[in-house]
Amino acid sequence: MLTPLREIIQYRSLLRDLVVRDLKVRYKRSALGIAWTMLNPLLMMVVFTVVFARFLRFPIAHFTVYFLCAFLLWNFVSQTTSWSTACFLGYAPLIRKIYVPKTVLILSTVFSGLVNLLLALVPLALIMVLVGHPFTAKLAFIPIPLILTTLFALGLSLFLAPLCVMFTDIGQIYQVLLVAWMYLTPIFYPVEIVPSDYRILVDANPMTYFVEAFRAPIYRGVLPDGPTMIGATVFAVASLVIGWTLFQRYSERIAYYV
């Protein structure tokens, strides 16, 4: 395992350049540019607020803050892992010409998604100001669930990327699964309203722990409880170990498929 880690350090300047390139290419033809990173979650917030807070009348105070802090984290994992499914095909000309550590390509995708998430926290802060939601000292805890979620997204990306190159249908199947996964995650509804027969599905969902750990200091102004942090840590480490193991096993075959 030390060899891939040394390569990541050795190619750190390439990693930085790839992250910058990803951000530039992603918004190159967008009229709003990188501002779309902030506008997109706000538009989704409006839609879900109308549907769930107005029509379904969920009894959640400051629903916009409740929804947005969870949706931003979900969007980070969803987008990052989706981008990773097409990562190697996008970098196919580079892979065919020169040797590039494949791990660096996945890391650049995850880090560019993380930059988008950090930028999207700006409109969240503005919404909190507009609705009068309090800012507490517990916000200093936010980097911990962010790091754990990033490790989880990295592990899942490492797992999906080589499989999607060898079996292209996996990428399409994953997009369908993302829809079901989002509704199983307590983004726009409280966990307490889930019927007991289906509660096991929510409790077994890794994103439940990451969302609740991220939401607690922002929305509730408290630190996440012990079971939530333990669950988030276990899923983050397990995802990274499994993803890293599978990636190292199949990464050398990628050049033959792209």
N, C-alpha and C positions, 0 to 999 in steps of 0.2 A: 504493500500500500504506500510505501514511502516514495516510490518512483513517480506515481501520478501527482503526489503532493509536491514533490520537488519541481515537477514540470509546471504546475500551476504557478509556483513562485517565480520560476525562470521566465515564464511567458506572461507575467503580470502586466507588462506594458501593452501586450497584444490584447489582453482581457479588457483593459481600460479603453483601448481604441475600438474594440468590438461593441462595447456598451454604448459608447458615443455614437458609433455608426448605426446601431439598432434604433436609437432614439431619433436620429436625424432621418433615417429612411422611413420609419414608421409614420412620421408626420410631414414628410416632404411635400406631398401633394394635398395635404389638408389645408383648407382655407384658414382654419383657426389655429393650426399648428399644435404646439404642445398644450395650448389652452384647452384643447379638447379633453385632455386628461382630467381637468377640473370640471368641465361642463358635463361630461358624460355621466358621472355619478349623480350630479345634481338633477339631471333630467330623469334618471331612473328613480331618484328619491321622490320627485313630483308624482310620477306614475304610481308607485307603490303606496305613497301617502294617500292619494285619492282612493285607491282600491281598498286598502286595508284599514286605514284610519277613518275614512269617511263612509264608504259603503258597508264594509264588514264591521266597522266600529270596534276595533280592538281597544280595550281600556289601557292604553299605554301613554303616559305623559311624555311630552316632547318626542313624539313618534319619529320625527325627522332625524333627531340625533340618534335615537335607538336603532333605527334602520341603517342610517348612513355609516356609522362606525363599523357595523358588521358587514355591510355590503362592500365597503372598500377592501376589507381583508379578504372576503370571498372572491371579489373580482381579481385581486392580485394572484391568488392561487389558481383560479380558473384560467385567466389569461396566460399566465406563465407556463402552466403545464400544457395548455393548448398550443402555444408557440413552440414548445419543445418537441411536439409531435412532428412538426415540419422543419425543425431546426437543421438537420443534416442535409435535407434536400435543398434548403436555401443556401447552404454553404458548400454544396456539391462541387462547384468549380474550384473553390479553394482547397477542398479535401483532395481532389484529383491531382492538383499541381504540386503542392508542397506538404510537408508533414506539419500537422497542427494537432496538439493534444485535444482529443475530442471532448475532454472534460471542460476545457476552457470555453468551448462553444456553448455548452449547456450553461455554464456559470454566467456567461455574458447575457444569455436570455433571462435568467433568473434575476440578475442584478439590474438589468434595464427595467424589468417589471417592478423591482423594489423601488427604483427611482420614481416610476410612475405613481406608486403607492404613496411615497413621501410627499410628492407634489399634490396628490389628491387630498392630503390631510389639511391643506390650506382652506378649501371650501368647507370642510367639516368644522374647522375652528370658527369660520365666519358664521355658519349656521348656528353654532352654539352661542355666539354673541347675539345674534338676531333674536333667538327665542329665549334668551336670558338663562341659558343652562350654565350652571356654575363650573368654573375651572378650579380644580383642587390640586393639592400637592401630590396626590396619588398618580397624576399624569406622568410623573417621572418614571413610573414602572412600565410604561408602554414599550420601551425597547426590548424587554424580556419576551413578551408574546410575539413581538415582531421577529425576533431572532428565531424563536421556535417555529413560527410559521414559515419563515424563509428556509429553514432546514428541511421542513416537511415538503415544501414545494420543490426544493432541489432534489430530494430523494425521489419524489414521484416523477420529476422530469427525467432524471437519470434512468429510471425504470422504463418510462414510456418511449424515450427517444430511439433507442436501438430497435425496439420491437416494432415501432411504426415504420421504420425503414425496411425491415425484413417482411413485415406483414402489414400492408398499407390499410387494410380494413380496420385495424385497431384504432386508427385515428378517427375514423367515422363513427365507430361504436362509442368511443370515448366522448365525443361531442353530445351524443344522445344521453349517455350516463350523467353528464354534467348537469343536465336539466333536472333529472330526478334527484341528484345529489344536492342541488341548490334548495329544493323544496324540503329535503330532509334535514337541512341546516336551519337552526332557529335564527334566521336573519330578520324576518319581518313578523314573527310571532313569538310569544314567550313559550318556553319549554313546558310550563305548567299546564297549558291548554291541550297538550298532546294526549290523546287517550292512552290509558295504561297498556292496551294491547299493542300499541305501536311505539311505546316509549323506548323499547329496546333498540329499535332502529335508530332513534336519535342519539341514544347513549353510546351506541357502537360507532357512530359517525365521528371520525377524527376532527372534522371542522367544527363540531359542536364545542369542543374544548378550546380550540384556538379562538373562536368567535367570542365565547364567554370570557376567556382570559383577557382579550383585547377590549371588550365592551365594559368590563367591570370598572376599571379606573376612569374611563371616559364618561360613561353614562351614569353609573351608580356612585362614582367617587370613592370606591373602596378597592382594596386589593382582591384578586381572585382567591377563591377558597382553595384549600389543599388538594382535594380530589380533582378539581379542574386543572391545576398546574401539574399534578402528577400525570393525568391523562394526556395533556398537551406534550409534556416532556417525553413520555413513553412513545407516543405516536410519531413525534419528530425524530427521535433516535432510531426507531424501528424503520421508518421510511428511508432515512439516510443510509442505514446499514444495508437494507435489502436493495435499494436502488443502486448503491455503489457497487455491491457484489455482482448484481446482474450486469451492470454497465461494463465493469472490468472484464467480465466473461465474454461479452459479445462485441465490445467496441472495435476490436481489430477486424471484424468482418464488415464493418460499415462501408469501407472503401469499395468493396465488391458489389454493393447494392446501389450506391448512388451514381 
